[in-house]
């Protein structure tokens, strides 16, 4: 959030040039705070919502899979349906209720203390990276951006969590945050999955936080 003021000015400058030179562009946002920047880029351009996608929660989903694999002392490939929704920030929502470890739900292998620890580690993941000398967080998001571009260009399909403008999905409107998406070359669809009530409530809280920041811009 400390980057918002300066990055929003840059975003508006880019939006004017995209509007002028590339009105049918697909925009992938990796600039922080990614959900708010995605929102303003979408509003400035007035593109279909599926043409402006923020990639923050997809990175969080990958980090969650890594943390779960580490906690359970297993391979990352054993963790399926790792998904984080909401803000790419402190109000993010890890969806533990849907994650599988092998053939079982991951919650069958975690107690409440482990779940809380993983959630806190996930929210502070970036800080640990920054604190490590000569290590940067650019590589994870670069891989995600590459995968997204590859799908859009080649016409494959990708299921991920990314930030788009919501218009009633999950009971949320006029804010961008991470939700499950199916992305293809010429189509992006929001998937409305079933959430536990606690997860749904946390997602609403994340939307309220982001909307407050947007209103203060």
Rosetta blueprint (number, residue, H / E / L):
1 X L
2 X L
3 X L
4 X H
5 X H
6 X H
7 X H
8 X H
9 X H
10 X H
11 X H
12 X H
13 X H
14 X H
15 X H
16 X H
17 X H
18 X H
19 X H
20 X H
21 X H
22 X L
23 X L
24 X L
25 X L
26 X L
27 X E
28 X E
29 X E
30 X L
31 X L
32 X L
33 X L
34 X H
35 X H
36 X H
37 X H
38 X H
39 X H
40 X H
41 X H
42 X H
43 X H
44 X H
45 X H
46 X L
47 X L
48 X L
49 X H
50 X H
51 X H
52 X E
53 X E
54 X E
55 X L
56 X H
57 X H
58 X H
59 X H
60 X H
61 X H
62 X H
63 X H
64 X H
65 X H
66 X H
67 X H
68 X H
69 X H
70 X H
71 X H
72 X L
73 X L
74 X L
75 X L
76 X H
77 X H
78 X H
79 X E
80 X E
81 X L
82 X L
83 X L
84 X E
85 X E
86 X E
87 X L
88 X L
89 X L
90 X L
91 X L
92 X L
93 X E
94 X E
95 X L
96 X H
97 X H
98 X H
99 X L
100 X E
101 X E
102 X L
103 X L
104 X E
105 X E
106 X H
107 X H
108 X H
109 X H
110 X L
111 X L
112 X H
113 X H
114 X H
115 X H
116 X H
117 X H
118 X H
119 X H
120 X H
121 X H
122 X H
123 X H
124 X L
125 X H
126 X H
127 X H
128 X H
129 X H
130 X H
131 X H
132 X L
133 X L
134 X L
135 X L
136 X L
137 X L
138 X H
139 X H
140 X H
141 X H
142 X H
143 X H
144 X H
145 X H
146 X H
147 X H
148 X H
149 X H
150 X H
151 X H
152 X H
153 X H
154 X H
155 X L
156 X L
157 X L
158 X E
159 X E
160 X E
161 X E
162 X E
163 X E
164 X E
165 X E
166 X E
167 X E
168 X L
169 X H
170 X H
171 X H
172 X L
173 X E
174 X E
175 X E
176 X E
177 X E
178 X E
179 X E
180 X E
181 X E
182 X E
183 X E
184 X L
185 X L
186 X L
187 X L
188 X E
189 X E
190 X E
191 X L
192 X L
193 X L
194 X L
195 X L
196 X L
197 X H
198 X H
199 X H
200 X H
201 X H
202 X H
203 X H
204 X H
205 X H
206 X H
207 X H
208 X H
209 X H
210 X H
211 X H
212 X H
213 X H
214 X H
215 X H
216 X L
217 X L
